[in-house]
Amino acid sequence: MPDETGQQETTQGRRPMVDPRLQREREALSPLQIAALVAGYAAAALLLVLVFWLAINSSFILWQKILLGVTIALAVFWGVVHHTALTGAARARGVRLGANSAIFAVFVLGIFVLVNVVSTRHHWRKDITEEQLFSLSEQTRAVVEELDTDLQIVAFLNDRDPLTGQPNPGTAQLRDRLREYGMLSPRVAVETYDPLLDREEAAEYNVQASTSNILVVKSGERQETIYGGDEEQLTSAILAVTSGEKARICFLTGHGELSIEDTQGAGVGTIKRTLEDQQYQVDELNLATEEKPTIPGDCAVLVIAGPTEAIRKDEMDAIVTYAGQGGNLLVGIEAGGPDLAELLGQWGIEARDGSIRDKDAGYLGATDIPMVHVAGAHRIIESLQRVPIALVTPRALEILDTGMEDPMSPGMPPQQMAQPLLEAYPTGWIEQVGSESAGRDAGEAAGPFTVAAVVDGAQQQQQPNPMMPMPEEPTGPRMVVLGDAEMMADQFISLGLTGNAYFVLNSVNWLMENEKLISIPPKTDLPRFLTMSAGQKRLVWAIVVGIVPVIIILVGFTVWWRRR
């Protein structure tokens, strides 16, 4: 017998035996089958080319459509020629199992696609930041959701500064903001382009390649271009292209009032520009030039911005008549100026002599620029809880009980016509003319004081006694009164007192009964501080330095003792 080594070598060198009954002669391919095989390979290659082409350019141009048609034709030709082999393969058990798996995979994929489509068309988002930093304001929602025409926003965005090449941090925020606008209404269409790469679109809107973050807002034939694109700019531009006739706001002049034309800081140019952005027509009104002073009928709001000289009687009569006929007034008085008692007195407001000072709550430490806070609840001030507001040597306003008593409730205090909006802090006092010192002297009244008030003539029609008839015509004005007009001047708004501007703008929009335009306050990410008492600090020190190390030592000792 051969040894094991020889047998192993013989076995390794021997060819395996093949049963001739299992062998099958390979049939030669016909020219048609060869052509079909080439068509199948070509269809696969063209399909790969088409996929890469669409990944680079997703616009699906004519040549891509032609390529898709050729690919489908070649694949159909291959399938028709090999239909017998395909039918036989489809009957095999393995193919059936594979087909079932493929169908199940397609079904699961379809579920994911359906969920994605539903989530795309029906958004649900929750902004959990306290300041709602990543959400649009209620004012913007009111404007966009009530659009009755199609709106197009064309944005030219660049993630890097075209001049320096440095990252542009505002671009990502602007993209998110535009997506928020697009989610609010199906009428809003947002298109984004790169001013460097998309030169045809940039040239159409006269956008230079060296610029970025430029937005073009279009509706019909009207178009507005804005730079930067913060929320207030964008919403104002939407109003500009969708609103109709402009309402007229009249600033009284001729008595030393703040001027809308002054560009040196003492005027109200910032207020004027913002009102014009909100589609108001802002004009000056000089009653002294008229033989018979009359407030024009198209004057939707009359602004009296801090007269320093007395207003003539015939002019004041015209203003009082305008107020009595249900007019809208924004009145600001100044320390040392006329108190406008003829106008304010009959609506329950009286300006006190002197001006308010506050050492503890002065803006930037200035005693004569006291900070103020909102008082009560009103549409004008509900969004101004967190913005700084300060007035310059303001006069205190006294709200008088001049309303009628309710005959159905005798003994109850009379109704007040005015309602406070802003108050000075209790640390303030009224500095009288000729005061002996810079601080509070004996006899000078201490705070808090009302420095802004509102009168709503519409509310005065709501009599407390249901038995009394309702008047058919307005019985009083809508009026906002400020103890200081200088607070709306450019030089103080530029110091960081943005709340001053927002208060004035909110007041105008409320007077116009156009409350969806109540100005959008800025959103800032406020720093968060952990303030602990002395006892809390000692407790934290004891836990970190004492308790935790002792627990670790005890656990280690226990493990060591058990192993020992």
LUMSE-445914 format. One line per 3 residues: number of its first residue (from 1); their letters; for each residue x, y, z of C-alpha. Coordinates in Angstrom, 2 decimals, always signed. Layout:
N
NUM> a> X Y Z  ...
// end
This chain:
564
1> mpd> +0.00 +0.00 +0.00  +1.34 +3.42 -0.73  +2.20 +5.59 +2.18
4> etg> +0.04 +8.45 +3.24  +2.35 +11.03 +1.73  +2.29 +9.47 -1.71
7> qqe> -1.47 +9.04 -1.62  -1.87 +12.67 -0.70  +0.36 +13.81 -3.55
10> ttq> -1.55 +11.59 -6.03  -4.87 +12.99 -4.84  -3.68 +16.59 -5.13
13> grr> -2.38 +16.09 -8.66  -5.54 +14.34 -9.93  -8.22 +16.34 -11.82
16> pmv> -11.73 +16.11 -10.43  -14.10 +13.86 -12.34  -17.02 +15.58 -14.07
19> dpr> -20.22 +13.74 -15.00  -20.69 +14.21 -18.76  -24.46 +14.07 -18.26
22> lqr> -24.30 +17.34 -16.35  -22.32 +19.16 -19.04  -24.12 +21.31 -21.50
25> ere> -22.85 +22.73 -24.69  -22.68 +26.54 -24.67  -24.94 +27.88 -27.38
28> als> -23.53 +30.59 -29.63  -25.20 +34.01 -29.26  -27.14 +35.31 -32.20
31> plq> -26.39 +38.79 -33.57  -29.63 +40.02 -32.02  -28.65 +38.75 -28.58
34> iaa> -25.20 +40.28 -28.92  -26.78 +43.62 -29.82  -29.15 +43.31 -26.83
37> lva> -26.21 +42.55 -24.52  -24.35 +45.64 -25.74  -27.55 +47.68 -25.31
40> gya> -27.89 +46.51 -21.70  -24.33 +47.51 -20.82  -24.77 +50.84 -22.61
43> aaa> -28.05 +51.50 -20.72  -26.30 +50.86 -17.39  -23.43 +53.19 -18.30
46> lll> -25.76 +55.94 -19.54  -27.82 +55.65 -16.35  -24.70 +56.29 -14.26
49> vlv> -23.80 +59.30 -16.43  -27.33 +60.69 -16.05  -27.26 +60.32 -12.24
52> fwl> -23.94 +62.17 -11.94  -25.13 +64.85 -14.37  -28.29 +65.45 -12.34
55> ain> -26.22 +65.63 -9.16  -24.18 +68.45 -10.71  -27.02 +70.27 -12.47
58> ssf> -30.49 +69.54 -11.13  -32.38 +71.77 -13.57  -33.12 +68.77 -15.90
61> ilw> -32.33 +70.42 -19.22  -33.23 +69.14 -22.71  -30.05 +67.07 -23.22
64> qki> -30.65 +65.29 -19.94  -34.17 +64.42 -21.08  -32.80 +63.06 -24.37
67> llg> -30.23 +60.97 -22.48  -32.96 +59.57 -20.24  -35.04 +58.59 -23.30
70> vti> -32.11 +56.81 -24.95  -31.36 +54.92 -21.71  -34.97 +53.74 -21.40
73> ala> -35.05 +52.64 -25.06  -31.85 +50.58 -24.72  -33.12 +48.96 -21.50
76> vfw> -36.46 +48.04 -23.12  -34.63 +46.54 -26.12  -32.49 +44.38 -23.81
79> gvv> -35.55 +43.24 -21.86  -37.57 +42.27 -24.96  -34.73 +40.18 -26.41
82> hht> -34.11 +38.36 -23.12  -37.73 +38.08 -22.03  -37.61 +34.23 -22.05
85> alt> -34.60 +34.15 -19.72  -36.09 +36.83 -17.52  -39.39 +34.91 -17.23
88> gaa> -37.59 +31.69 -16.29  -35.42 +33.45 -13.74  -38.47 +35.10 -12.19
91> rar> -39.96 +31.65 -11.46  -36.95 +30.54 -9.45  -37.42 +30.34 -5.67
94> gvr> -34.44 +32.58 -4.91  -35.67 +35.26 -7.24  -39.12 +35.21 -5.64
97> lga> -37.60 +35.61 -2.19  -35.40 +38.44 -3.43  -38.39 +40.12 -5.07
100> nsa> -40.37 +39.92 -1.82  -37.48 +41.49 +0.05  -37.18 +44.23 -2.57
103> ifa> -40.91 +44.99 -2.41  -40.76 +45.19 +1.38  -37.76 +47.54 +1.18
106> vfv> -39.62 +49.74 -1.33  -42.66 +49.76 +0.99  -40.55 +50.88 +3.97
109> lgi> -38.83 +53.50 +1.80  -42.23 +54.74 +0.67  -43.26 +55.23 +4.30
112> fvl> -40.17 +57.35 +4.92  -40.84 +59.40 +1.76  -44.46 +59.95 +2.79
115> vnv> -43.43 +61.09 +6.28  -40.86 +63.44 +4.72  -43.46 +64.93 +2.35
118> vst> -45.96 +65.47 +5.15  -43.33 +67.04 +7.41  -42.25 +69.33 +4.56
121> rhh> -45.77 +70.63 +3.93  -46.92 +70.72 +7.56  -44.24 +72.13 +9.84
124> wrk> -44.20 +71.82 +13.59  -41.48 +73.70 +15.38  -40.97 +74.78 +18.97
127> dit> -38.65 +77.61 +19.94  -37.68 +76.94 +23.56  -35.50 +80.05 +24.00
130> eeq> -36.92 +82.59 +26.45  -36.48 +85.51 +24.00  -37.84 +83.46 +21.03
133> lfs> -34.59 +84.10 +19.16  -35.36 +81.66 +16.36  -38.99 +82.62 +15.71
136> lse> -40.65 +85.42 +13.82  -42.68 +87.94 +15.79  -46.45 +88.05 +15.93
139> qtr> -46.38 +91.26 +13.87  -44.56 +89.55 +11.02  -46.91 +86.55 +11.20
142> avv> -49.92 +88.85 +10.94  -48.49 +90.58 +7.86  -47.38 +87.45 +5.98
145> eel> -50.27 +85.15 +6.84  -52.80 +87.75 +5.62  -51.19 +88.20 +2.20
148> dtd> -53.75 +88.14 -0.59  -51.21 +88.36 -3.43  -48.20 +86.28 -4.40
151> lqi> -44.88 +87.48 -2.98  -41.39 +86.66 -4.24  -38.20 +87.11 -2.22
154> vaf> -35.02 +86.89 -4.29  -31.97 +86.60 -2.01  -28.35 +87.00 -3.07
157> lnd> -26.33 +85.37 -0.31  -22.63 +84.68 +0.09  -21.27 +82.58 +2.95
160> rdp> -17.96 +84.44 +2.74  -17.22 +88.13 +2.45  -16.41 +88.76 -1.24
163> ltg> -13.66 +91.26 -0.38  -11.89 +89.65 +2.58  -12.79 +85.99 +2.08
166> qpn> -13.67 +85.70 +5.75  -16.79 +83.76 +6.83  -19.95 +85.87 +6.90
169> pgt> -21.80 +84.87 +10.11  -24.97 +86.72 +9.20  -25.63 +84.63 +6.09
172> aql> -26.64 +81.46 +7.96  -29.04 +83.43 +10.15  -30.52 +85.11 +7.09
175> rdr> -31.07 +81.74 +5.39  -32.94 +80.49 +8.46  -35.00 +83.68 +8.58
178> lre> -36.01 +83.37 +4.93  -37.03 +79.76 +5.50  -39.26 +80.97 +8.34
181> ygm> -40.96 +83.46 +6.01  -41.51 +80.76 +3.41  -43.17 +78.51 +6.00
184> lsp> -45.72 +81.16 +7.00  -47.66 +81.32 +3.76  -47.90 +79.36 +0.50
187> rva> -47.97 +82.73 -1.29  -44.34 +83.40 -0.34  -41.72 +82.05 -2.76
190> vet> -38.05 +82.34 -1.77  -35.21 +82.04 -4.29  -31.55 +82.14 -3.25
193> ydp> -28.56 +82.81 -5.49  -24.84 +83.33 -5.12  -23.91 +86.76 -6.55
196> lld> -20.54 +85.36 -7.70  -21.77 +82.18 -9.41  -25.24 +83.18 -10.60
199> ree> -24.24 +86.22 -12.64  -27.29 +86.19 -14.93  -29.73 +86.52 -12.03
202> aae> -27.47 +89.06 -10.28  -27.30 +91.20 -13.43  -31.09 +91.08 -13.76
205> ynv> -31.45 +92.77 -10.35  -28.32 +94.98 -10.68  -26.50 +93.13 -7.89
208> qas> -22.72 +93.42 -7.94  -20.51 +90.36 -7.45  -18.68 +92.13 -4.60
211> tsn> -21.83 +92.42 -2.48  -23.73 +89.89 -0.40  -26.90 +89.53 +1.67
214> ilv> -29.07 +91.60 -0.66  -32.79 +90.84 -0.81  -35.24 +91.85 -3.52
217> vks> -38.91 +91.69 -2.47  -41.39 +91.62 -5.36  -45.16 +91.58 -5.67
220> ger> -46.64 +92.26 -9.07  -44.96 +95.31 -10.57  -43.73 +96.65 -7.22
223> qet> -40.25 +95.86 -5.96  -38.09 +96.80 -2.94  -34.37 +96.13 -2.39
226> iyg> -32.96 +95.84 +1.13  -29.48 +95.23 +2.49  -28.85 +92.96 +5.47
229> gde> -32.35 +91.62 +5.81  -33.24 +91.74 +9.52  -36.83 +90.96 +10.40
232> eql> -38.06 +94.54 +10.62  -36.45 +95.46 +7.28  -37.93 +92.45 +5.54
235> tsa> -41.43 +92.88 +6.96  -41.39 +96.60 +6.11  -40.38 +95.74 +2.54
238> ila> -43.26 +93.27 +2.30  -45.64 +96.00 +3.43  -44.12 +98.37 +0.90
241> vts> -44.90 +96.13 -2.07  -48.29 +94.86 -0.90  -49.95 +97.86 +0.80
244> gek> -52.18 +100.34 -0.96  -52.57 +104.07 -0.37  -50.30 +105.61 +2.27
247> ari> -51.74 +107.18 +5.41  -50.56 +110.71 +6.24  -48.89 +111.62 +9.55
250> cfl> -48.60 +115.33 +10.34  -45.88 +116.77 +12.61  -46.94 +120.15 +14.00
253> tgh> -44.35 +122.93 +13.53  -44.00 +126.63 +14.22  -43.68 +126.48 +18.02
256> gel> -40.18 +125.10 +18.55  -41.15 +121.44 +18.07  -38.66 +118.74 +17.10
259> sie> -38.12 +118.79 +13.35  -38.41 +115.84 +10.97  -35.86 +117.53 +8.69
262> dtq> -33.11 +118.03 +11.28  -30.17 +115.70 +10.55  -27.87 +116.95 +13.32
265> gag> -29.26 +114.68 +16.03  -31.79 +117.04 +17.62  -34.56 +116.05 +15.20
268> vgt> -36.66 +112.95 +14.71  -35.16 +111.72 +11.44  -34.95 +108.11 +12.65
271> ikr> -38.66 +108.08 +13.50  -39.50 +109.67 +10.16  -37.47 +107.16 +8.11
274> tle> -38.95 +104.19 +9.96  -42.50 +105.47 +9.50  -41.85 +105.92 +5.79
277> dqq> -40.49 +102.36 +5.65  -43.79 +101.27 +7.17  -45.55 +103.00 +4.25
280> yqv> -46.71 +106.18 +5.97  -46.51 +109.61 +4.40  -44.78 +111.95 +6.88
283> del> -45.27 +115.73 +6.48  -44.91 +118.91 +8.51  -48.02 +120.95 +9.38
286> nla> -47.71 +124.67 +10.15  -51.09 +126.04 +11.25  -49.66 +129.55 +11.71
289> tee> -49.58 +130.01 +7.93  -53.32 +129.44 +7.60  -55.88 +132.24 +7.87
292> kpt> -58.31 +129.87 +9.59  -56.30 +127.03 +11.18  -57.79 +123.60 +10.53
295> ipg> -56.36 +120.13 +10.81  -56.54 +118.58 +7.31  -59.05 +115.79 +6.86
298> dca> -56.40 +113.43 +5.48  -54.22 +113.83 +8.57  -54.50 +110.37 +10.12
301> vlv> -52.25 +111.18 +13.10  -51.24 +114.58 +14.48  -47.87 +114.59 +16.29
304> iag> -47.10 +117.47 +18.65  -43.41 +116.90 +19.41  -42.46 +119.15 +22.31
307> pte> -43.43 +122.76 +21.61  -41.27 +125.27 +23.50  -43.48 +128.26 +22.68
310> air> -47.14 +128.86 +23.40  -49.59 +127.72 +20.73  -51.96 +130.44 +19.54
313> kde> -55.56 +130.19 +20.66  -57.00 +129.68 +17.18  -54.47 +126.92 +16.53
316> mda> -55.24 +125.25 +19.85  -58.96 +125.47 +19.11  -58.36 +123.63 +15.84
319> ivt> -56.39 +120.93 +17.66  -59.05 +120.55 +20.36  -61.77 +120.33 +17.70
322> yag> -59.76 +117.65 +15.87  -59.45 +115.68 +19.11  -63.15 +116.03 +19.92
325> qgg> -64.06 +114.66 +16.52  -62.21 +111.42 +17.25  -58.79 +112.41 +15.95
328> nll> -55.54 +110.59 +16.67  -52.82 +112.49 +18.53  -49.31 +111.78 +19.79
331> vgi> -48.45 +114.59 +22.21  -45.07 +115.20 +23.79  -44.49 +118.06 +26.22
334> eag> -41.22 +119.54 +27.45  -39.99 +120.86 +30.78  -40.26 +124.64 +30.55
337> gpd> -42.67 +124.44 +27.61  -46.45 +124.91 +27.51  -48.45 +122.31 +29.42
340> lae> -51.22 +122.13 +26.76  -53.83 +122.16 +29.51  -56.58 +123.18 +27.05
343> llg> -56.09 +119.89 +25.21  -55.04 +117.46 +27.93  -57.19 +118.69 +30.79
346> qwg> -60.56 +117.73 +29.33  -59.28 +114.15 +28.84  -58.09 +113.67 +32.38
349> iea> -54.36 +114.42 +32.10  -52.44 +117.20 +33.80  -48.72 +117.97 +33.42
352> rdg> -47.02 +118.72 +36.75  -44.43 +121.46 +37.12  -40.76 +120.57 +37.39
355> sir> -38.86 +117.65 +35.89  -38.03 +114.18 +37.18  -34.52 +113.27 +38.37
358> dkd> -33.21 +109.89 +39.50  -29.71 +109.15 +40.81  -30.23 +105.40 +41.16
361> agy> -31.96 +104.70 +37.84  -30.34 +107.26 +35.57  -29.33 +106.05 +32.11
364> lga> -25.51 +105.74 +31.95  -25.47 +107.37 +35.38  -27.13 +110.59 +34.17
367> tdi> -29.53 +111.87 +36.84  -31.52 +113.90 +34.31  -32.16 +110.88 +32.01
370> pmv> -34.20 +108.59 +34.27  -34.97 +105.06 +33.14  -38.67 +104.15 +33.11
373> hva> -40.63 +100.91 +33.04  -43.93 +99.82 +31.53  -47.05 +100.23 +33.65
376> gah> -50.15 +98.10 +33.34  -51.14 +96.16 +30.25  -51.65 +97.77 +26.86
379> rii> -51.04 +96.78 +23.25  -48.45 +99.56 +22.87  -46.14 +98.30 +25.61
382> esl> -46.72 +94.54 +25.74  -43.60 +93.84 +23.63  -41.37 +96.40 +25.38
385> qrv> -40.71 +94.59 +28.64  -37.03 +93.96 +27.91  -35.91 +97.02 +25.94
388> pia> -34.38 +100.14 +27.54  -36.57 +103.25 +27.67  -35.42 +106.52 +29.21
391> lvt> -36.79 +110.06 +29.10  -34.84 +113.31 +29.26  -35.89 +115.59 +32.15
394> pra> -39.50 +114.40 +31.79  -42.51 +116.04 +33.35  -44.76 +113.92 +35.53
397> lei> -48.32 +113.37 +34.34  -51.23 +113.38 +36.75  -54.18 +111.19 +35.74
400> ldt> -57.34 +112.85 +37.01  -60.65 +111.30 +38.01  -62.81 +113.26 +35.60
403> gme> -65.00 +110.44 +34.29  -68.70 +110.19 +35.09  -69.84 +108.15 +38.06
406> dpm> -71.95 +105.08 +37.37  -75.48 +105.85 +38.62  -76.03 +102.11 +39.10
409> spg> -73.02 +101.92 +41.48  -73.18 +104.95 +43.78  -70.18 +105.55 +45.98
412> mpp> -67.72 +103.90 +43.56  -64.76 +106.02 +42.36  -65.33 +107.82 +39.06
415> qqm> -64.02 +106.39 +35.84  -60.60 +107.57 +34.62  -60.29 +108.50 +30.98
418> aqp> -56.52 +108.01 +30.82  -54.41 +104.95 +31.51  -50.70 +104.98 +32.46
421> lle> -48.21 +103.45 +30.01  -44.79 +104.31 +31.45  -43.72 +105.09 +35.01
424> ayp> -40.55 +106.43 +36.58  -39.04 +104.41 +39.42  -39.80 +105.17 +43.10
427> tgw> -36.22 +106.41 +43.57  -36.94 +109.47 +41.43  -38.17 +112.89 +42.51
430> ieq> -39.51 +116.06 +40.88  -36.83 +118.73 +40.68  -38.38 +122.18 +40.83
433> vgs> -36.99 +125.24 +39.09  -34.53 +127.01 +41.37  -33.79 +123.94 +43.48
436> esa> -30.98 +124.50 +45.97  -29.11 +121.23 +45.39  -28.63 +118.51 +42.79
439> grd> -30.36 +116.00 +45.08  -33.83 +115.85 +46.45  -34.72 +118.85 +48.59
442> age> -37.32 +119.05 +51.29  -40.81 +119.37 +49.87  -39.96 +117.82 +46.49
445> aag> -42.31 +114.96 +45.63  -40.90 +111.42 +45.41  -41.76 +108.76 +42.85
448> pft> -43.15 +106.76 +41.27  -44.58 +109.06 +38.60  -46.53 +108.47 +35.40
451> vaa> -44.56 +109.78 +32.42  -46.68 +108.43 +29.55  -50.44 +107.88 +29.34
454> vvd> -53.03 +106.84 +26.79  -56.61 +107.92 +26.13  -58.87 +105.70 +24.05
457> gaq> -62.00 +107.48 +22.91  -63.52 +104.21 +21.73  -63.42 +102.84 +25.27
460> qqq> -65.17 +105.94 +26.56  -68.19 +104.94 +24.47  -68.56 +101.76 +26.50
463> qpn> -70.70 +103.17 +29.28  -70.78 +101.16 +32.52  -74.58 +101.50 +32.66
466> pmm> -76.21 +99.27 +30.02  -79.38 +101.41 +30.23  -77.54 +104.42 +28.78
469> pmp> -77.59 +104.69 +24.96  -74.37 +104.29 +23.01  -73.25 +107.37 +21.07
472> eep> -73.30 +107.00 +17.29  -70.18 +109.11 +16.71  -66.77 +108.94 +18.46
475> tgp> -66.87 +110.96 +21.68  -63.12 +111.31 +22.17  -59.73 +110.92 +20.60
478> rmv> -57.17 +108.17 +20.59  -54.28 +109.98 +22.21  -50.85 +109.07 +23.60
481> vlg> -49.23 +111.67 +25.86  -45.52 +111.77 +26.76  -43.96 +113.76 +29.57
484> dae> -40.93 +114.29 +27.33  -40.76 +114.73 +23.56  -36.97 +114.79 +23.39
487> mma> -36.88 +111.05 +24.08  -37.70 +110.46 +20.39  -34.77 +112.56 +19.15
490> dqf> -32.02 +110.89 +17.13  -29.25 +111.78 +19.56  -30.80 +109.73 +22.35
493> isl> -31.93 +106.80 +20.22  -28.35 +106.52 +18.95  -27.15 +106.12 +22.56
496> glt> -28.77 +102.70 +22.66  -32.27 +103.73 +23.74  -33.96 +101.69 +21.04
499> gna> -36.98 +101.28 +23.29  -37.71 +104.99 +22.84  -38.10 +104.55 +19.08
502> yfv> -40.16 +101.38 +19.45  -42.49 +103.07 +21.92  -43.13 +105.99 +19.55
505> lns> -43.63 +103.71 +16.55  -45.94 +101.41 +18.49  -47.95 +104.43 +19.58
508> vnw> -48.38 +105.65 +16.01  -49.45 +102.23 +14.78  -51.89 +101.85 +17.66
511> lme> -53.36 +105.28 +16.91  -53.80 +104.17 +13.30  -55.59 +101.02 +14.55
514> nek> -53.04 +99.15 +12.48  -51.78 +96.97 +15.29  -50.25 +94.33 +13.06
517> lis> -47.55 +96.96 +12.38  -46.67 +97.35 +16.06  -42.90 +97.62 +15.73
520> ipp> -40.77 +94.53 +16.13  -38.47 +94.86 +19.18  -34.91 +93.58 +18.87
523> ktd> -34.13 +90.07 +20.10  -30.95 +89.68 +22.09  -29.47 +86.59 +23.65
526> lpr> -29.25 +87.79 +27.24  -26.45 +86.33 +29.39  -27.50 +83.96 +32.14
529> flt> -25.98 +84.27 +35.58  -26.19 +81.92 +38.55  -26.54 +84.01 +41.68
532> msa> -26.13 +82.15 +44.97  -26.45 +83.29 +48.55  -23.63 +82.84 +51.06
535> gqk> -25.30 +79.73 +52.49  -25.68 +78.17 +49.04  -22.02 +78.84 +48.29
538> rlv> -20.97 +77.09 +51.53  -23.20 +74.12 +50.68  -21.64 +73.74 +47.21
541> wai> -18.14 +74.01 +48.72  -18.96 +71.33 +51.31  -20.34 +68.94 +48.66
544> vvg> -17.42 +69.37 +46.24  -14.55 +69.54 +48.74  -15.90 +67.38 +51.56
547> ivp> -18.77 +65.02 +50.85  -17.85 +63.78 +47.34  -14.16 +62.98 +48.20
550> vii> -15.22 +61.20 +51.42  -17.72 +59.04 +49.48  -15.03 +58.09 +46.94
553> ilv> -12.59 +57.15 +49.74  -15.21 +55.03 +51.55  -16.16 +53.18 +48.36
556> gft> -12.50 +52.49 +47.60  -11.82 +51.28 +51.11  -14.87 +48.96 +50.99
559> vww> -13.72 +47.37 +47.72  -10.20 +46.92 +49.05  -11.45 +45.34 +52.30
562> rrr> -13.67 +42.83 +50.51  -10.89 +41.75 +48.14  -8.49 +41.40 +51.05
// end
